[in-house]
Amino acid sequence: MIVKYRKSFFNDVRNIKNIKQIEEIEFLTDTANLCIMPEEIPGFKWLRQYPGQARIEIAPFRVGVEIIGNTIIFKRVILRSYFYLQFP
């Protein structure tokens, strides 16, 4: 898949203080680059109410992504308790 990023994704990652979680996000983006289908990414789940939008679970965080054709766009990294209030 083709991987793209939004500026808000990098701003959210910059605010994370735990190095282990940052490494998991880095592993996730590398995995997404090698996948053919988005369902191959660990923790991937489509959002039923928003077509083309999905979330990926990483410990206390959720990564909000948008799928357009063969492209995955990483948009946000938000704590689980706030994710559904701020994404999409």
Residue frames as a rotation matrix with the C-alpha (Angstrom) as fourth column:
MET 1
0.577 0.817 0.000 0.00
0.817 -0.577 0.000 0.00
0.000 0.000 -1.000 0.00
ILE 2
-0.235 -0.559 0.795 1.01
0.440 -0.791 -0.426 3.61
0.867 0.250 0.432 -0.47
VAL 3
0.145 0.208 -0.967 1.43
0.988 -0.082 0.130 5.35
-0.052 -0.975 -0.218 2.89
LYS 4
-0.221 -0.148 0.964 0.78
0.273 -0.958 -0.084 9.07
0.936 0.245 0.252 3.41
TYR 5
-0.379 0.001 -0.926 0.66
0.925 -0.024 -0.378 11.18
-0.022 -1.000 0.008 6.55
ARG 6
0.579 0.538 0.612 -1.19
0.439 -0.839 0.322 14.27
0.687 0.083 -0.722 7.73
LYS 7
-0.315 -0.707 0.633 0.53
-0.177 -0.612 -0.771 16.98
0.932 -0.355 0.068 9.74
SER 8
0.331 0.539 0.774 -1.80
-0.867 -0.150 0.475 16.27
0.372 -0.829 0.418 12.67
PHE 9
0.888 -0.072 -0.454 -0.44
0.141 0.983 0.119 12.70
0.438 -0.169 0.883 12.83
PHE 10
-0.060 -0.996 -0.071 3.10
0.547 0.027 -0.837 13.94
0.835 -0.089 0.543 13.44
ASN 11
-0.297 0.024 0.955 1.89
-0.577 -0.801 -0.159 16.51
0.761 -0.598 0.251 15.98
ASP 12
0.736 0.628 0.253 0.09
-0.601 0.434 0.671 13.77
0.312 -0.646 0.697 17.91
VAL 13
0.679 -0.553 -0.484 3.12
0.499 0.830 -0.249 11.45
0.539 -0.072 0.839 17.84
ARG 14
-0.262 -0.811 0.522 5.33
0.102 -0.562 -0.821 14.27
0.960 -0.162 0.230 19.07
ASN 15
0.039 0.378 0.925 3.15
-0.837 -0.494 0.237 14.55
0.546 -0.783 0.297 22.21
ILE 16
0.894 0.236 -0.381 3.57
-0.047 0.894 0.445 10.87
0.446 -0.380 0.810 23.15
LYS 17
0.397 -0.752 0.527 6.15
-0.913 -0.385 0.138 10.43
0.099 -0.535 -0.839 25.88
ASN 18
0.458 -0.177 0.871 6.43
-0.318 0.883 0.346 6.63
-0.830 -0.435 0.348 26.04
ILE 19
-0.338 -0.713 -0.614 9.20
-0.858 -0.035 0.512 5.39
-0.387 0.700 -0.600 23.72
LYS 20
-0.785 0.064 0.616 7.73
0.128 0.990 0.061 1.88
-0.606 0.127 -0.785 23.49
GLN 21
0.250 0.961 0.121 4.47
0.452 -0.006 -0.892 3.22
-0.856 0.278 -0.435 22.08
ILE 22
0.398 -0.206 -0.894 6.33
-0.691 -0.708 -0.144 5.40
-0.604 0.675 -0.424 19.58
GLU 23
-0.719 -0.694 -0.025 8.23
-0.572 0.571 0.589 2.30
-0.395 0.438 -0.808 18.42
GLU 24
-0.427 0.660 0.618 4.92
0.479 0.745 -0.465 0.43
-0.767 0.097 -0.635 18.03
ILE 25
0.598 0.640 -0.483 3.57
-0.033 -0.582 -0.812 3.26
-0.801 0.502 -0.327 15.87
GLU 26
-0.054 -0.719 -0.693 6.74
-0.898 -0.268 0.348 3.17
-0.436 0.642 -0.631 13.77
PHE 27
-0.847 -0.199 0.493 6.38
-0.066 0.959 0.274 -0.61
-0.528 0.200 -0.826 13.36
LEU 28
0.055 0.975 0.217 2.74
0.428 0.173 -0.887 -0.08
-0.902 0.142 -0.408 12.39
THR 29
0.561 0.130 -0.817 3.61
-0.527 -0.705 -0.474 2.39
-0.638 0.697 -0.327 9.63
ASP 30
-0.522 -0.802 -0.291 6.32
-0.787 0.322 0.526 0.06
-0.328 0.504 -0.799 8.30
THR 31
-0.666 0.365 0.650 3.86
0.273 0.931 -0.244 -2.84
-0.694 0.015 -0.719 8.29
ALA 32
0.412 0.878 -0.243 1.28
0.118 -0.316 -0.941 -0.75
-0.903 0.359 -0.234 6.44
ASN 33
0.122 -0.463 -0.878 3.87
-0.864 -0.485 0.136 -0.01
-0.489 0.742 -0.459 3.76
LEU 34
-0.838 -0.545 -0.037 4.40
-0.508 0.752 0.421 -3.75
-0.201 0.372 -0.906 3.14
CYS 35
-0.419 0.761 0.495 0.73
0.177 0.603 -0.777 -4.82
-0.891 -0.238 -0.388 3.22
ILE 36
-0.927 0.225 0.301 -1.47
0.307 -0.008 0.952 -5.35
0.217 0.974 -0.062 0.21
MET 37
0.065 0.992 0.106 -4.81
0.413 -0.124 0.902 -5.12
0.908 -0.015 -0.418 2.02
PRO 38
-0.221 -0.167 0.961 -5.45
-0.617 -0.739 -0.270 -2.87
0.755 -0.652 0.060 5.04
GLU 39
0.784 0.596 0.176 -6.97
-0.526 0.487 0.697 -5.80
0.329 -0.639 0.696 6.98
GLU 40
0.482 -0.695 -0.534 -3.44
0.473 0.719 -0.509 -7.30
0.738 -0.007 0.675 7.19
ILE 41
-0.365 -0.585 0.724 -2.38
-0.304 -0.661 -0.687 -4.55
0.880 -0.470 0.063 9.62
PRO 42
-0.513 0.168 -0.842 -2.57
0.719 0.620 -0.315 -5.79
0.469 -0.767 -0.439 13.23
GLY 43
-0.588 0.358 -0.725 -5.35
0.566 -0.459 -0.685 -4.12
-0.579 -0.813 0.067 15.23
PHE 44
-0.974 0.209 -0.091 -7.10
-0.209 -0.658 0.724 -2.74
0.092 0.724 0.684 12.11
LYS 45
-0.443 0.896 0.044 -10.87
0.754 0.398 -0.522 -2.21
-0.485 -0.198 -0.852 12.26
TRP 46
-0.649 0.316 0.692 -13.21
0.445 -0.580 0.682 -0.38
0.617 0.751 0.236 9.89
LEU 47
-0.847 0.481 -0.226 -15.50
-0.084 -0.540 -0.837 2.29
-0.525 -0.690 0.498 11.33
ARG 48
-0.491 0.701 0.517 -19.04
0.807 0.589 -0.032 1.24
-0.327 0.401 -0.856 10.39
GLN 49
0.447 0.787 -0.424 -20.58
0.594 -0.616 -0.517 4.70
-0.669 -0.021 -0.743 10.31
TYR 50
0.476 -0.376 -0.795 -17.84
-0.551 -0.832 0.064 6.28
-0.686 0.407 -0.603 8.19
PRO 51
0.892 -0.140 0.429 -16.98
0.382 0.741 -0.553 4.53
-0.241 0.657 0.715 4.92
GLY 52
0.554 -0.767 0.325 -13.30
0.258 -0.213 -0.942 4.68
0.792 0.606 0.080 4.07
GLN 53
0.128 -0.477 0.869 -12.33
-0.826 -0.536 -0.173 5.46
0.548 -0.696 -0.463 7.68
ALA 54
0.552 -0.014 -0.834 -10.73
0.294 0.939 0.178 2.99
0.781 -0.343 0.522 10.08
ARG 55
0.599 -0.423 0.680 -8.86
-0.788 -0.461 0.408 2.79
0.141 -0.780 -0.609 13.34
ILE 56
0.200 -0.630 -0.750 -5.83
0.095 0.775 -0.625 0.82
0.975 0.054 0.215 14.48
GLU 57
0.959 0.242 0.149 -5.47
-0.137 -0.066 0.988 -0.14
0.249 -0.968 -0.031 18.12
ILE 58
-0.060 -0.980 -0.188 -2.14
0.261 0.166 -0.951 0.44
0.963 -0.106 0.246 19.90
ALA 59
-0.705 -0.237 -0.668 -2.24
0.666 0.102 -0.739 0.06
0.244 -0.966 0.086 23.72
PRO 60
-0.251 0.700 -0.668 -4.08
0.621 -0.413 -0.666 3.12
-0.742 -0.582 -0.331 25.12
PHE 61
-0.508 -0.025 -0.861 -4.05
-0.440 -0.852 0.285 4.87
-0.741 0.523 0.422 21.73
ARG 62
0.376 0.553 0.744 -6.07
0.580 0.485 -0.654 4.61
-0.722 0.677 -0.138 18.53
VAL 63
-0.742 -0.600 -0.300 -4.61
0.054 -0.499 0.865 5.58
-0.669 0.626 0.402 15.18
GLY 64
0.391 0.913 -0.113 -7.18
0.039 -0.139 -0.990 7.08
-0.919 0.383 -0.090 12.82
VAL 65
-0.758 -0.642 0.113 -6.62
0.085 0.074 0.994 6.26
-0.647 0.763 -0.001 9.16
GLU 66
0.367 0.800 -0.475 -8.39
-0.555 -0.221 -0.802 6.87
-0.746 0.558 0.363 5.86
ILE 67
-0.431 -0.430 0.793 -8.29
0.338 0.738 0.584 4.34
-0.836 0.520 -0.173 3.02
ILE 68
0.470 0.495 -0.731 -8.61
-0.557 -0.476 -0.680 5.61
-0.685 0.727 0.052 -0.56
GLY 69
0.748 -0.151 -0.646 -8.02
-0.532 0.446 -0.720 2.91
0.397 0.882 0.253 -3.14
ASN 70
0.552 -0.652 -0.520 -4.51
0.571 0.750 -0.335 1.57
0.608 -0.112 0.786 -2.58
THR 71
-0.382 -0.673 0.633 -3.50
0.008 -0.687 -0.726 4.47
0.924 -0.272 0.267 -0.30
ILE 72
0.377 0.418 -0.827 -3.61
0.861 0.172 0.479 4.61
0.342 -0.892 -0.295 3.49
ILE 73
-0.074 -0.320 0.945 -3.50
-0.017 -0.947 -0.322 8.05
0.997 -0.040 0.065 5.08
PHE 74
-0.237 -0.087 -0.968 -2.47
0.932 0.261 -0.252 8.23
0.274 -0.961 0.019 8.73
LYS 75
0.174 0.455 0.874 -4.45
0.274 -0.874 0.401 11.11
0.946 0.170 -0.276 10.24
ARG 76
0.314 0.061 0.947 -4.46
-0.759 -0.583 0.289 11.07
0.569 -0.810 -0.137 14.05
VAL 77
-0.378 -0.325 -0.867 -3.09
0.409 0.781 -0.472 9.30
0.831 -0.533 -0.163 17.14
ILE 78
-0.146 0.487 0.861 -5.45
-0.702 -0.664 0.256 9.88
0.697 -0.567 0.439 20.06
LEU 79
-0.907 -0.069 0.415 -6.07
-0.384 0.537 -0.751 8.29
-0.171 -0.841 -0.514 23.45
ARG 80
-0.801 0.594 -0.081 -8.88
0.492 0.728 0.478 5.74
0.343 0.343 -0.875 23.33
SER 81
-0.293 0.734 -0.613 -11.17
0.808 -0.153 -0.569 7.75
-0.511 -0.662 -0.548 25.62
TYR 82
-0.080 0.214 -0.974 -11.06
-0.178 -0.964 -0.197 10.79
-0.981 0.158 0.115 23.28
PHE 83
-0.866 -0.431 0.253 -10.73
0.148 0.264 0.953 9.05
-0.477 0.863 -0.165 19.92
TYR 84
-0.424 0.770 0.477 -14.40
0.903 0.315 0.293 8.77
0.076 0.554 -0.829 19.00
LEU 85
0.446 0.538 -0.715 -15.01
0.593 -0.776 -0.215 12.37
-0.671 -0.328 -0.665 20.06
GLN 86
0.154 -0.519 -0.841 -12.30
-0.362 -0.821 0.440 13.80
-0.919 0.237 -0.315 17.78
PHE 87
-0.849 -0.470 -0.243 -12.10
-0.404 0.278 0.872 11.39
-0.342 0.838 -0.425 14.82
PRO 88
-0.263 -0.524 0.810 -13.13
0.965 -0.135 0.225 11.55
-0.008 0.841 0.541 11.95
